């Protein structure tokens, strides 16, 4: 190693002085967009800024942004207030923009608003960009009402809101399900000659679709076209998904063809919606046709596409075709993910191939893949339903040693398995143990237990459980009600059953049943 020159103590000052040859600042792109130098990072971490000379505005802005990004907002504001108060530095618009941007992006919007309003002391007028930055931060933090208050303030201060302002607010309102207010804002902005773009309309269409209002979403699409704004693939894909969620697959297909007729190429999302819809409606050949069409359109199926197709094939009992598709998937460079293996385990076990499912499960564990509670639940459920209770019990018993906690579904399936075998004592013990772990029974748990005791003609215990279920705000499901009514028909006016039916059935329907 060669000799090293001793470091000079004035090195930080020399490095700062080099900033004088910095690039020219571009409007709208302040120092917040430029990363602090390594020296500034060191100074920030040391917190020794008060010992430094007063830096240039650019350096100061960068240092401020560094503090904010390091989650040292208090220190940043202490520095800012100290230097401004002592007259050591006069803030300019770039500095204000840097600070407001950093504060808003780190969730410190209240402080950002204070800085914004303090600008007027230096005869600076906040512009629409600064307001938009804070409004965006407020909306992302779900403080939409505060963002709306800033919109009012903008109008009072003669700062004209622009398209970004309205799009941000409409997105914020829609994220909170306040689509009616978002629709009113659309009308307000057009009334002020701020014209919505495709993003504005797509946001509203998405909001309506999430609310299960696909028809209203299509009305927005029609209004969009009337305004001369051309829908894009996102518009049509969103509307397709809205109809899909409502089970209106015919309408989703209609939207798809309308998009194609207008010369808009469907993307992978649109094709996945079609495949998903066809599979859920057991139209597996239609799904396969769409799947085969994708490569012809230059689209590569995603892991989600394959998972949906596999689930659809297993759903109609075509296990060998599903296996072939899995092989093709891997040959095309797609690696199965956790959900793929869940689909395989579920599909194999439900189609009578529980042994193959168990073998796959063992292979996954041996290969270092953590099956998690979901895969265990799939197998426990099928083993219980197939009457292989001991195998299910064995799998359940190993959960703790694997570091897994049974969830409400795990407990409920095991309780159901015990009830089906008439092992009501063990079912009751597991119910107690379940609550002891802090996992509270759900309506399905209680209904299974009630039916188990009814099946064993233990009406007293069934009635006790029914009272407990109702006391927790749950109600009997259709299967439980049918069981009680059938027993009443067979046993006559059994007092316990009669008392139970009066509790389980709403008062206005009791006379009709009894």
Buried (B, 14 or more C-beta within 10 A) or exposed (E): EEEEEEEEEEEBEEBBBEBEEEEEBEEEEBBBEBEBBEEBBEBBEEEEBEEBEEBBBBBBBBBBBBBBBBEBBEBBBBBBEEBBEEEEBEBBBBBBBBBBBBBBBBBBBEBBBEBBEBBEEEEBEBBBBBBBBBBBBBBBBEBBEBBBBBBEBBEEEEBEBBBBBBBBBBBBBBBBEBBEBBBEBBEBBBEEEBEBEBBBBBBBBBBBBBBEBBEBBBEBBEBBBEBEBEBBBBBBBBBBBBBBBBEBBEBBBBBBEBBEEEEBEBBBBBBBBBBBBBBBBEBBEBBBEBBEEBEEEEBEBBBBBBBBBBBBBBBBBBBEBBBEBBEEBEEEEBEBEBBBBBBBBBBBBBBEBBEBBBEBBEEBEEEEBEBEBBBBBBBBBBBBBBEBBEBBBEBBEEBEEEEBEBBBBBBBBBBBBBBBBEBBEBBBEBBEEBEEEEBEBBBBBBBBBBBBBBBEEBBEBBBBBBBBBBEEEBBBBEEBBEBBBEBBEEEEEBEBBBBBBEBBBEEEEBEEEE
